[in-house]
Amino acid sequence: MEPLLNVEKLSKYYRNIKACDRVSFNLYPAQVLGIVGESGSGKSTLLNAIGGYIPIEGGNITYTTSSGEILTLPKLSETRRRL
C-alpha cells in the first residue's frame, strides 16, 4: 500500500535556526498522525511547509491521489493543492 502523504527529509531554516531539520514520515489512508511538541518546536512550520504556504530548504513532500497519481506538493499551484 502506498502512503497517502510522504514527507522525506523536510528542512526549513529561519536564518541560523533549524525550525524543521530532516523530518520524515509516511501517512497511510485511515491513519491518524498527531504532531506534538513544545512551543517553538516547529509544529506550525512543518504543517505550513506541507501545505505549501512557506518554501522549504530541502526534502520532498508527495501526495498519492485516489487514482494512484503521485504529486509533488510544493510544485503544485495553490488551486491544485486544494483539490
PyMOL Python script that loads the backbone (N, CA, C, O; Angstrom):
from pymol import cmd

cmd.read_pdbstr("""\
ATOM      1  N   MET A   1       0.841  -1.171   0.000  1.00  0.00           N
ATOM      2  CA  MET A   1       0.000   0.000   0.000  1.00  0.00           C
ATOM      3  C   MET A   1       0.897   1.248   0.000  1.00  0.00           C
ATOM      4  O   MET A   1       1.841   1.353   0.782  1.00  0.00           O
ATOM      5  N   GLU A   2       0.581   2.170  -0.879  1.00  0.00           N
ATOM      6  CA  GLU A   2       1.331   3.424  -0.980  1.00  0.00           C
ATOM      7  C   GLU A   2       0.870   4.395   0.114  1.00  0.00           C
ATOM      8  O   GLU A   2      -0.314   4.437   0.449  1.00  0.00           O
ATOM      9  N   PRO A   3       1.803   5.172   0.666  1.00  0.00           N
ATOM     10  CA  PRO A   3       1.369   6.182   1.631  1.00  0.00           C
ATOM     11  C   PRO A   3       0.579   7.285   0.936  1.00  0.00           C
ATOM     12  O   PRO A   3       0.864   7.640  -0.208  1.00  0.00           O
ATOM     13  N   LEU A   4      -0.397   7.811   1.624  1.00  0.00           N
ATOM     14  CA  LEU A   4      -1.179   8.930   1.117  1.00  0.00           C
ATOM     15  C   LEU A   4      -0.312  10.192   1.081  1.00  0.00           C
ATOM     16  O   LEU A   4      -0.346  10.953   0.113  1.00  0.00           O
ATOM     17  N   LEU A   5       0.456  10.399   2.135  1.00  0.00           N
ATOM     18  CA  LEU A   5       1.362  11.537   2.243  1.00  0.00           C
ATOM     19  C   LEU A   5       2.734  11.017   2.624  1.00  0.00           C
ATOM     20  O   LEU A   5       2.873  10.239   3.568  1.00  0.00           O
ATOM     21  N   ASN A   6       3.748  11.450   1.886  1.00  0.00           N
ATOM     22  CA  ASN A   6       5.120  11.034   2.150  1.00  0.00           C
ATOM     23  C   ASN A   6       5.964  12.291   2.315  1.00  0.00           C
ATOM     24  O   ASN A   6       6.091  13.089   1.386  1.00  0.00           O
ATOM     25  N   VAL A   7       6.533  12.459   3.489  1.00  0.00           N
ATOM     26  CA  VAL A   7       7.427  13.581   3.769  1.00  0.00           C
ATOM     27  C   VAL A   7       8.809  12.992   4.002  1.00  0.00           C
ATOM     28  O   VAL A   7       8.991  12.154   4.885  1.00  0.00           O
ATOM     29  N   GLU A   8       9.783  13.431   3.209  1.00  0.00           N
ATOM     30  CA  GLU A   8      11.146  12.900   3.309  1.00  0.00           C
ATOM     31  C   GLU A   8      12.146  14.026   3.519  1.00  0.00           C
ATOM     32  O   GLU A   8      12.283  14.919   2.683  1.00  0.00           O
ATOM     33  N   LYS A   9      12.838  13.970   4.640  1.00  0.00           N
ATOM     34  CA  LYS A   9      13.949  14.875   4.948  1.00  0.00           C
ATOM     35  C   LYS A   9      13.597  16.348   4.753  1.00  0.00           C
ATOM     36  O   LYS A   9      14.398  17.119   4.222  1.00  0.00           O
ATOM     37  N   LEU A  10      12.405  16.731   5.181  1.00  0.00           N
ATOM     38  CA  LEU A  10      11.967  18.122   5.054  1.00  0.00           C
ATOM     39  C   LEU A  10      12.781  19.008   5.992  1.00  0.00           C
ATOM     40  O   LEU A  10      12.898  18.728   7.185  1.00  0.00           O
ATOM     41  N   SER A  11      13.337  20.074   5.439  1.00  0.00           N
ATOM     42  CA  SER A  11      14.116  21.025   6.229  1.00  0.00           C
ATOM     43  C   SER A  11      13.647  22.442   5.958  1.00  0.00           C
ATOM     44  O   SER A  11      13.403  22.828   4.815  1.00  0.00           O
ATOM     45  N   LYS A  12      13.525  23.205   7.024  1.00  0.00           N
ATOM     46  CA  LYS A  12      13.176  24.620   6.932  1.00  0.00           C
ATOM     47  C   LYS A  12      13.971  25.364   7.995  1.00  0.00           C
ATOM     48  O   LYS A  12      13.934  25.016   9.175  1.00  0.00           O
ATOM     49  N   TYR A  13      14.687  26.388   7.559  1.00  0.00           N
ATOM     50  CA  TYR A  13      15.512  27.183   8.465  1.00  0.00           C
ATOM     51  C   TYR A  13      15.076  28.640   8.415  1.00  0.00           C
ATOM     52  O   TYR A  13      14.663  29.144   7.371  1.00  0.00           O
ATOM     53  N   TYR A  14      15.173  29.293   9.539  1.00  0.00           N
ATOM     54  CA  TYR A  14      14.988  30.737   9.628  1.00  0.00           C
ATOM     55  C   TYR A  14      16.328  31.308  10.072  1.00  0.00           C
ATOM     56  O   TYR A  14      16.674  31.282  11.253  1.00  0.00           O
ATOM     57  N   ARG A  15      17.065  31.817   9.110  1.00  0.00           N
ATOM     58  CA  ARG A  15      18.448  32.268   9.318  1.00  0.00           C
ATOM     59  C   ARG A  15      19.258  31.096   9.858  1.00  0.00           C
ATOM     60  O   ARG A  15      19.467  30.123   9.134  1.00  0.00           O
ATOM     61  N   ASN A  16      19.712  31.155  11.081  1.00  0.00           N
ATOM     62  CA  ASN A  16      20.511  30.061  11.645  1.00  0.00           C
ATOM     63  C   ASN A  16      19.693  29.109  12.510  1.00  0.00           C
ATOM     64  O   ASN A  16      20.250  28.200  13.125  1.00  0.00           O
ATOM     65  N   ILE A  17      18.387  29.307  12.564  1.00  0.00           N
ATOM     66  CA  ILE A  17      17.530  28.479  13.414  1.00  0.00           C
ATOM     67  C   ILE A  17      16.930  27.342  12.589  1.00  0.00           C
ATOM     68  O   ILE A  17      16.328  27.578  11.542  1.00  0.00           O
ATOM     69  N   LYS A  18      17.097  26.118  13.063  1.00  0.00           N
ATOM     70  CA  LYS A  18      16.530  24.945  12.395  1.00  0.00           C
ATOM     71  C   LYS A  18      15.105  24.745  12.905  1.00  0.00           C
ATOM     72  O   LYS A  18      14.896  24.170  13.974  1.00  0.00           O
ATOM     73  N   ALA A  19      14.135  25.219  12.142  1.00  0.00           N
ATOM     74  CA  ALA A  19      12.735  25.043  12.537  1.00  0.00           C
ATOM     75  C   ALA A  19      12.304  23.594  12.320  1.00  0.00           C
ATOM     76  O   ALA A  19      11.615  23.016  13.160  1.00  0.00           O
ATOM     77  N   CYS A  20      12.708  23.010  11.196  1.00  0.00           N
ATOM     78  CA  CYS A  20      12.494  21.593  10.882  1.00  0.00           C
ATOM     79  C   CYS A  20      13.785  21.096  10.254  1.00  0.00           C
ATOM     80  O   CYS A  20      14.284  21.696   9.302  1.00  0.00           O
ATOM     81  N   ASP A  21      14.316  20.031  10.768  1.00  0.00           N
ATOM     82  CA  ASP A  21      15.602  19.527  10.283  1.00  0.00           C
ATOM     83  C   ASP A  21      15.475  18.058   9.885  1.00  0.00           C
ATOM     84  O   ASP A  21      15.509  17.170  10.737  1.00  0.00           O
ATOM     85  N   ARG A  22      15.331  17.815   8.594  1.00  0.00           N
ATOM     86  CA  ARG A  22      15.257  16.470   8.006  1.00  0.00           C
ATOM     87  C   ARG A  22      14.121  15.626   8.606  1.00  0.00           C
ATOM     88  O   ARG A  22      14.337  14.481   9.004  1.00  0.00           O
ATOM     89  N   VAL A  23      12.941  16.187   8.666  1.00  0.00           N
ATOM     90  CA  VAL A  23      11.752  15.489   9.187  1.00  0.00           C
ATOM     91  C   VAL A  23      11.228  14.531   8.119  1.00  0.00           C
ATOM     92  O   VAL A  23      11.064  14.914   6.961  1.00  0.00           O
ATOM     93  N   SER A  24      10.969  13.292   8.512  1.00  0.00           N
ATOM     94  CA  SER A  24      10.439  12.285   7.585  1.00  0.00           C
ATOM     95  C   SER A  24       9.316  11.501   8.250  1.00  0.00           C
ATOM     96  O   SER A  24       9.401  11.151   9.427  1.00  0.00           O
ATOM     97  N   PHE A  25       8.265  11.229   7.485  1.00  0.00           N
ATOM     98  CA  PHE A  25       7.200  10.335   7.939  1.00  0.00           C
ATOM     99  C   PHE A  25       6.308   9.986   6.755  1.00  0.00           C
ATOM    100  O   PHE A  25       6.304  10.681   5.739  1.00  0.00           O
ATOM    101  N   ASN A  26       5.558   8.904   6.897  1.00  0.00           N
ATOM    102  CA  ASN A  26       4.542   8.486   5.929  1.00  0.00           C
ATOM    103  C   ASN A  26       3.196   8.471   6.639  1.00  0.00           C
ATOM    104  O   ASN A  26       3.096   8.095   7.807  1.00  0.00           O
ATOM    105  N   LEU A  27       2.172   8.884   5.917  1.00  0.00           N
ATOM    106  CA  LEU A  27       0.808   8.833   6.439  1.00  0.00           C
ATOM    107  C   LEU A  27      -0.016   7.993   5.474  1.00  0.00           C
ATOM    108  O   LEU A  27      -0.125   8.323   4.293  1.00  0.00           O
ATOM    109  N   TYR A  28      -0.592   6.913   5.975  1.00  0.00           N
ATOM    110  CA  TYR A  28      -1.355   5.984   5.144  1.00  0.00           C
ATOM    111  C   TYR A  28      -2.851   6.251   5.268  1.00  0.00           C
ATOM    112  O   TYR A  28      -3.290   6.844   6.253  1.00  0.00           O
ATOM    113  N   PRO A  29      -3.640   5.822   4.282  1.00  0.00           N
ATOM    114  CA  PRO A  29      -5.093   6.011   4.357  1.00  0.00           C
ATOM    115  C   PRO A  29      -5.658   5.445   5.664  1.00  0.00           C
ATOM    116  O   PRO A  29      -5.250   4.372   6.110  1.00  0.00           O
ATOM    117  N   ALA A  30      -6.581   6.161   6.260  1.00  0.00           N
ATOM    118  CA  ALA A  30      -7.261   5.806   7.515  1.00  0.00           C
ATOM    119  C   ALA A  30      -6.356   5.921   8.738  1.00  0.00           C
ATOM    120  O   ALA A  30      -6.794   5.624   9.849  1.00  0.00           O
ATOM    121  N   GLN A  31      -5.126   6.337   8.564  1.00  0.00           N
ATOM    122  CA  GLN A  31      -4.205   6.516   9.680  1.00  0.00           C
ATOM    123  C   GLN A  31      -4.336   7.938  10.222  1.00  0.00           C
ATOM    124  O   GLN A  31      -4.594   8.879   9.471  1.00  0.00           O
ATOM    125  N   VAL A  32      -4.157   8.078  11.523  1.00  0.00           N
ATOM    126  CA  VAL A  32      -4.176   9.386  12.171  1.00  0.00           C
ATOM    127  C   VAL A  32      -2.780   9.651  12.709  1.00  0.00           C
ATOM    128  O   VAL A  32      -2.162   8.776  13.316  1.00  0.00           O
ATOM    129  N   LEU A  33      -2.287  10.859  12.485  1.00  0.00           N
ATOM    130  CA  LEU A  33      -0.955  11.235  12.947  1.00  0.00           C
ATOM    131  C   LEU A  33      -1.071  12.493  13.786  1.00  0.00           C
ATOM    132  O   LEU A  33      -1.642  13.487  13.337  1.00  0.00           O
ATOM    133  N   GLY A  34      -0.543  12.462  14.983  1.00  0.00           N
ATOM    134  CA  GLY A  34      -0.536  13.643  15.847  1.00  0.00           C
ATOM    135  C   GLY A  34       0.830  14.303  15.801  1.00  0.00           C
ATOM    136  O   GLY A  34       1.857  13.627  15.866  1.00  0.00           O
ATOM    137  N   ILE A  35       0.839  15.617  15.690  1.00  0.00           N
ATOM    138  CA  ILE A  35       2.086  16.384  15.721  1.00  0.00           C
ATOM    139  C   ILE A  35       2.093  17.132  17.051  1.00  0.00           C
ATOM    140  O   ILE A  35       1.305  18.054  17.257  1.00  0.00           O
ATOM    141  N   VAL A  36       2.984  16.731  17.948  1.00  0.00           N
ATOM    142  CA  VAL A  36       3.040  17.333  19.280  1.00  0.00           C
ATOM    143  C   VAL A  36       4.455  17.816  19.567  1.00  0.00           C
ATOM    144  O   VAL A  36       5.423  17.306  19.002  1.00  0.00           O
ATOM    145  N   GLY A  37       4.563  18.788  20.437  1.00  0.00           N
ATOM    146  CA  GLY A  37       5.870  19.293  20.835  1.00  0.00           C
ATOM    147  C   GLY A  37       5.722  20.583  21.611  1.00  0.00           C
ATOM    148  O   GLY A  37       4.643  21.168  21.694  1.00  0.00           O
ATOM    149  N   GLU A  38       6.825  21.003  22.170  1.00  0.00           N
ATOM    150  CA  GLU A  38       6.842  22.233  22.948  1.00  0.00           C
ATOM    151  C   GLU A  38       6.626  23.442  22.053  1.00  0.00           C
ATOM    152  O   GLU A  38       6.752  23.357  20.831  1.00  0.00           O
ATOM    153  N   SER A  39       6.304  24.547  22.666  1.00  0.00           N
ATOM    154  CA  SER A  39       6.171  25.810  21.948  1.00  0.00           C
ATOM    155  C   SER A  39       7.494  26.125  21.249  1.00  0.00           C
ATOM    156  O   SER A  39       8.561  26.071  21.860  1.00  0.00           O
ATOM    157  N   GLY A  40       7.407  26.454  19.968  1.00  0.00           N
ATOM    158  CA  GLY A  40       8.609  26.786  19.210  1.00  0.00           C
ATOM    159  C   GLY A  40       9.366  25.597  18.663  1.00  0.00           C
ATOM    160  O   GLY A  40      10.491  25.749  18.186  1.00  0.00           O
ATOM    161  N   SER A  41       8.767  24.404  18.723  1.00  0.00           N
ATOM    162  CA  SER A  41       9.478  23.203  18.273  1.00  0.00           C
ATOM    163  C   SER A  41       9.343  22.920  16.780  1.00  0.00           C
ATOM    164  O   SER A  41       9.972  21.991  16.274  1.00  0.00           O
ATOM    165  N   GLY A  42       8.526  23.711  16.059  1.00  0.00           N
ATOM    166  CA  GLY A  42       8.435  23.546  14.612  1.00  0.00           C
ATOM    167  C   GLY A  42       7.156  22.922  14.095  1.00  0.00           C
ATOM    168  O   GLY A  42       7.061  22.623  12.905  1.00  0.00           O
ATOM    169  N   LYS A  43       6.170  22.715  14.954  1.00  0.00           N
ATOM    170  CA  LYS A  43       4.912  22.084  14.522  1.00  0.00           C
ATOM    171  C   LYS A  43       4.214  22.894  13.438  1.00  0.00           C
ATOM    172  O   LYS A  43       3.855  22.356  12.390  1.00  0.00           O
ATOM    173  N   SER A  44       4.023  24.168  13.682  1.00  0.00           N
ATOM    174  CA  SER A  44       3.346  25.028  12.696  1.00  0.00           C
ATOM    175  C   SER A  44       4.175  25.173  11.432  1.00  0.00           C
ATOM    176  O   SER A  44       3.630  25.199  10.329  1.00  0.00           O
ATOM    177  N   THR A  45       5.475  25.266  11.587  1.00  0.00           N
ATOM    178  CA  THR A  45       6.353  25.354  10.416  1.00  0.00           C
ATOM    179  C   THR A  45       6.215  24.108   9.561  1.00  0.00           C
ATOM    180  O   THR A  45       6.124  24.206   8.337  1.00  0.00           O
ATOM    181  N   LEU A  46       6.199  22.943  10.183  1.00  0.00           N
ATOM    182  CA  LEU A  46       6.046  21.688   9.453  1.00  0.00           C
ATOM    183  C   LEU A  46       4.735  21.671   8.671  1.00  0.00           C
ATOM    184  O   LEU A  46       4.730  21.354   7.481  1.00  0.00           O
ATOM    185  N   LEU A  47       3.635  22.004   9.321  1.00  0.00           N
ATOM    186  CA  LEU A  47       2.334  21.968   8.654  1.00  0.00           C
ATOM    187  C   LEU A  47       2.213  23.041   7.579  1.00  0.00           C
ATOM    188  O   LEU A  47       1.589  22.801   6.545  1.00  0.00           O
ATOM    189  N   ASN A  48       2.792  24.209   7.796  1.00  0.00           N
ATOM    190  CA  ASN A  48       2.786  25.249   6.767  1.00  0.00           C
ATOM    191  C   ASN A  48       3.631  24.845   5.565  1.00  0.00           C
ATOM    192  O   ASN A  48       3.286  25.175   4.430  1.00  0.00           O
ATOM    193  N   ALA A  49       4.719  24.144   5.795  1.00  0.00           N
ATOM    194  CA  ALA A  49       5.551  23.655   4.688  1.00  0.00           C
ATOM    195  C   ALA A  49       4.808  22.587   3.889  1.00  0.00           C
ATOM    196  O   ALA A  49       4.830  22.607   2.658  1.00  0.00           O
ATOM    197  N   ILE A  50       4.158  21.668   4.573  1.00  0.00           N
ATOM    198  CA  ILE A  50       3.389  20.627   3.885  1.00  0.00           C
ATOM    199  C   ILE A  50       2.253  21.254   3.080  1.00  0.00           C
ATOM    200  O   ILE A  50       1.965  20.815   1.967  1.00  0.00           O
ATOM    201  N   GLY A  51       1.612  22.270   3.633  1.00  0.00           N
ATOM    202  CA  GLY A  51       0.517  22.954   2.950  1.00  0.00           C
ATOM    203  C   GLY A  51       0.971  23.852   1.814  1.00  0.00           C
ATOM    204  O   GLY A  51       0.144  24.362   1.058  1.00  0.00           O
ATOM    205  N   GLY A  52       2.281  24.053   1.686  1.00  0.00           N
ATOM    206  CA  GLY A  52       2.801  24.883   0.605  1.00  0.00           C
ATOM    207  C   GLY A  52       2.756  26.370   0.884  1.00  0.00           C
ATOM    208  O   GLY A  52       2.918  27.177  -0.031  1.00  0.00           O
ATOM    209  N   TYR A  53       2.539  26.744   2.125  1.00  0.00           N
ATOM    210  CA  TYR A  53       2.442  28.162   2.479  1.00  0.00           C
ATOM    211  C   TYR A  53       3.801  28.821   2.669  1.00  0.00           C
ATOM    212  O   TYR A  53       3.921  30.043   2.577  1.00  0.00           O
ATOM    213  N   ILE A  54       4.831  28.008   2.936  1.00  0.00           N
ATOM    214  CA  ILE A  54       6.187  28.539   3.071  1.00  0.00           C
ATOM    215  C   ILE A  54       7.131  27.654   2.265  1.00  0.00           C
ATOM    216  O   ILE A  54       6.893  26.453   2.142  1.00  0.00           O
ATOM    217  N   PRO A  55       8.193  28.227   1.718  1.00  0.00           N
ATOM    218  CA  PRO A  55       9.150  27.420   0.956  1.00  0.00           C
ATOM    219  C   PRO A  55      10.012  26.580   1.901  1.00  0.00           C
ATOM    220  O   PRO A  55      10.214  26.938   3.061  1.00  0.00           O
ATOM    221  N   ILE A  56      10.513  25.462   1.384  1.00  0.00           N
ATOM    222  CA  ILE A  56      11.394  24.604   2.176  1.00  0.00           C
ATOM    223  C   ILE A  56      12.803  24.657   1.596  1.00  0.00           C
ATOM    224  O   ILE A  56      12.989  24.917   0.407  1.00  0.00           O
ATOM    225  N   GLU A  57      13.784  24.409   2.445  1.00  0.00           N
ATOM    226  CA  GLU A  57      15.177  24.388   2.003  1.00  0.00           C
ATOM    227  C   GLU A  57      15.570  23.034   1.424  1.00  0.00           C
ATOM    228  O   GLU A  57      16.448  22.957   0.564  1.00  0.00           O
ATOM    229  N   GLY A  58      14.934  21.982   1.886  1.00  0.00           N
ATOM    230  CA  GLY A  58      15.292  20.658   1.395  1.00  0.00           C
ATOM    231  C   GLY A  58      14.215  19.643   1.694  1.00  0.00           C
ATOM    232  O   GLY A  58      13.351  19.858   2.544  1.00  0.00           O
ATOM    233  N   GLY A  59      14.279  18.537   0.985  1.00  0.00           N
ATOM    234  CA  GLY A  59      13.350  17.449   1.203  1.00  0.00           C
ATOM    235  C   GLY A  59      12.284  17.352   0.133  1.00  0.00           C
ATOM    236  O   GLY A  59      12.224  18.167  -0.788  1.00  0.00           O
ATOM    237  N   ASN A  60      11.447  16.342   0.271  1.00  0.00           N
ATOM    238  CA  ASN A  60      10.365  16.081  -0.670  1.00  0.00           C
ATOM    239  C   ASN A  60       9.058  15.859   0.077  1.00  0.00           C
ATOM    240  O   ASN A  60       9.030  15.271   1.158  1.00  0.00           O
ATOM    241  N   ILE A  61       7.975  16.344  -0.524  1.00  0.00           N
ATOM    242  CA  ILE A  61       6.631  16.121   0.008  1.00  0.00           C
ATOM    243  C   ILE A  61       5.791  15.627  -1.154  1.00  0.00           C
ATOM    244  O   ILE A  61       5.585  16.351  -2.128  1.00  0.00           O
ATOM    245  N   THR A  62       5.299  14.384  -1.056  1.00  0.00           N
ATOM    246  CA  THR A  62       4.475  13.842  -2.131  1.00  0.00           C
ATOM    247  C   THR A  62       3.136  13.372  -1.580  1.00  0.00           C
ATOM    248  O   THR A  62       3.017  12.967  -0.423  1.00  0.00           O
ATOM    249  N   TYR A  63       2.139  13.440  -2.447  1.00  0.00           N
ATOM    250  CA  TYR A  63       0.773  13.031  -2.121  1.00  0.00           C
ATOM    251  C   TYR A  63       0.313  12.056  -3.194  1.00  0.00           C
ATOM    252  O   TYR A  63       0.480  12.322  -4.384  1.00  0.00           O
ATOM    253  N   THR A  64      -0.261  10.936  -2.789  1.00  0.00           N
ATOM    254  CA  THR A  64      -0.781   9.948  -3.726  1.00  0.00           C
ATOM    255  C   THR A  64      -2.296  10.109  -3.821  1.00  0.00           C
ATOM    256  O   THR A  64      -3.006   9.978  -2.823  1.00  0.00           O
ATOM    257  N   THR A  65      -2.785  10.394  -5.026  1.00  0.00           N
ATOM    258  CA  THR A  65      -4.223  10.593  -5.233  1.00  0.00           C
ATOM    259  C   THR A  65      -4.953   9.257  -5.203  1.00  0.00           C
ATOM    260  O   THR A  65      -4.324   8.199  -5.214  1.00  0.00           O
ATOM    261  N   SER A  66      -6.271   9.308  -5.164  1.00  0.00           N
ATOM    262  CA  SER A  66      -7.074   8.082  -5.153  1.00  0.00           C
ATOM    263  C   SER A  66      -6.892   7.281  -6.437  1.00  0.00           C
ATOM    264  O   SER A  66      -7.134   6.074  -6.451  1.00  0.00           O
ATOM    265  N   SER A  67      -6.468   7.938  -7.517  1.00  0.00           N
ATOM    266  CA  SER A  67      -6.220   7.229  -8.778  1.00  0.00           C
ATOM    267  C   SER A  67      -4.793   6.683  -8.860  1.00  0.00           C
ATOM    268  O   SER A  67      -4.431   6.050  -9.851  1.00  0.00           O
ATOM    269  N   GLY A  68      -3.980   6.924  -7.824  1.00  0.00           N
ATOM    270  CA  GLY A  68      -2.619   6.408  -7.800  1.00  0.00           C
ATOM    271  C   GLY A  68      -1.568   7.364  -8.329  1.00  0.00           C
ATOM    272  O   GLY A  68      -0.382   7.034  -8.343  1.00  0.00           O
ATOM    273  N   GLU A  69      -1.986   8.545  -8.764  1.00  0.00           N
ATOM    274  CA  GLU A  69      -1.039   9.551  -9.260  1.00  0.00           C
ATOM    275  C   GLU A  69      -0.264  10.135  -8.077  1.00  0.00           C
ATOM    276  O   GLU A  69      -0.849  10.492  -7.054  1.00  0.00           O
ATOM    277  N   ILE A  70       1.057  10.227  -8.229  1.00  0.00           N
ATOM    278  CA  ILE A  70       1.898  10.788  -7.174  1.00  0.00           C
ATOM    279  C   ILE A  70       2.216  12.234  -7.533  1.00  0.00           C
ATOM    280  O   ILE A  70       2.808  12.511  -8.576  1.00  0.00           O
ATOM    281  N   LEU A  71       1.816  13.150  -6.656  1.00  0.00           N
ATOM    282  CA  LEU A  71       2.000  14.576  -6.888  1.00  0.00           C
ATOM    283  C   LEU A  71       3.044  15.129  -5.923  1.00  0.00           C
ATOM    284  O   LEU A  71       3.055  14.776  -4.743  1.00  0.00           O
ATOM    285  N   THR A  72       3.909  15.987  -6.420  1.00  0.00           N
ATOM    286  CA  THR A  72       4.882  16.675  -5.579  1.00  0.00           C
ATOM    287  C   THR A  72       4.233  17.966  -5.097  1.00  0.00           C
ATOM    288  O   THR A  72       4.032  18.889  -5.886  1.00  0.00           O
ATOM    289  N   LEU A  73       3.907  18.038  -3.823  1.00  0.00           N
ATOM    290  CA  LEU A  73       3.095  19.136  -3.306  1.00  0.00           C
ATOM    291  C   LEU A  73       3.697  20.526  -3.482  1.00  0.00           C
ATOM    292  O   LEU A  73       2.984  21.415  -3.947  1.00  0.00           O
ATOM    293  N   PRO A  74       4.959  20.774  -3.143  1.00  0.00           N
ATOM    294  CA  PRO A  74       5.452  22.150  -3.282  1.00  0.00           C
ATOM    295  C   PRO A  74       5.421  22.681  -4.720  1.00  0.00           C
ATOM    296  O   PRO A  74       5.419  23.896  -4.920  1.00  0.00           O
ATOM    297  N   LYS A  75       5.398  21.811  -5.706  1.00  0.00           N
ATOM    298  CA  LYS A  75       5.409  22.245  -7.097  1.00  0.00           C
ATOM    299  C   LYS A  75       4.010  22.497  -7.655  1.00  0.00           C
ATOM    300  O   LYS A  75       3.870  23.017  -8.763  1.00  0.00           O
ATOM    301  N   LEU A  76       2.977  22.134  -6.900  1.00  0.00           N
ATOM    302  CA  LEU A  76       1.604  22.334  -7.362  1.00  0.00           C
ATOM    303  C   LEU A  76       1.137  23.759  -7.091  1.00  0.00           C
ATOM    304  O   LEU A  76       1.583  24.398  -6.138  1.00  0.00           O
ATOM    305  N   SER A  77       0.252  24.241  -7.924  1.00  0.00           N
ATOM    306  CA  SER A  77      -0.351  25.550  -7.677  1.00  0.00           C
ATOM    307  C   SER A  77      -1.250  25.446  -6.446  1.00  0.00           C
ATOM    308  O   SER A  77      -1.656  24.350  -6.058  1.00  0.00           O
ATOM    309  N   GLU A  78      -1.555  26.580  -5.842  1.00  0.00           N
ATOM    310  CA  GLU A  78      -2.419  26.573  -4.660  1.00  0.00           C
ATOM    311  C   GLU A  78      -3.791  26.001  -4.987  1.00  0.00           C
ATOM    312  O   GLU A  78      -4.366  25.267  -4.183  1.00  0.00           O
ATOM    313  N   THR A  79      -4.311  26.327  -6.145  1.00  0.00           N
ATOM    314  CA  THR A  79      -5.618  25.806  -6.560  1.00  0.00           C
ATOM    315  C   THR A  79      -5.590  24.292  -6.641  1.00  0.00           C
ATOM    316  O   THR A  79      -6.508  23.632  -6.154  1.00  0.00           O
ATOM    317  N   ARG A  80      -4.568  23.737  -7.240  1.00  0.00           N
ATOM    318  CA  ARG A  80      -4.450  22.279  -7.395  1.00  0.00           C
ATOM    319  C   ARG A  80      -4.259  21.599  -6.039  1.00  0.00           C
ATOM    320  O   ARG A  80      -4.793  20.511  -5.823  1.00  0.00           O
ATOM    321  N   ARG A  81      -3.508  22.218  -5.119  1.00  0.00           N
ATOM    322  CA  ARG A  81      -3.303  21.636  -3.789  1.00  0.00           C
ATOM    323  C   ARG A  81      -4.612  21.526  -3.027  1.00  0.00           C
ATOM    324  O   ARG A  81      -4.762  20.625  -2.202  1.00  0.00           O
ATOM    325  N   ARG A  82      -5.557  22.413  -3.278  1.00  0.00           N
ATOM    326  CA  ARG A  82      -6.828  22.413  -2.550  1.00  0.00           C
ATOM    327  C   ARG A  82      -7.794  21.350  -3.046  1.00  0.00           C
ATOM    328  O   ARG A  82      -8.776  21.060  -2.362  1.00  0.00           O
ATOM    329  N   LEU A  83      -7.552  20.758  -4.212  1.00  0.00           N
ATOM    330  CA  LEU A  83      -8.460  19.742  -4.755  1.00  0.00           C
ATOM    331  C   LEU A  83      -8.369  18.440  -4.013  1.00  0.00           C
ATOM    332  O   LEU A  83      -9.070  17.486  -4.350  1.00  0.00           O
TER     333      LEU A  83
END
""", "prot")
cmd.dss("prot")
cmd.show_as("cartoon", "prot")
cmd.util.cbc("prot")
cmd.orient("prot")
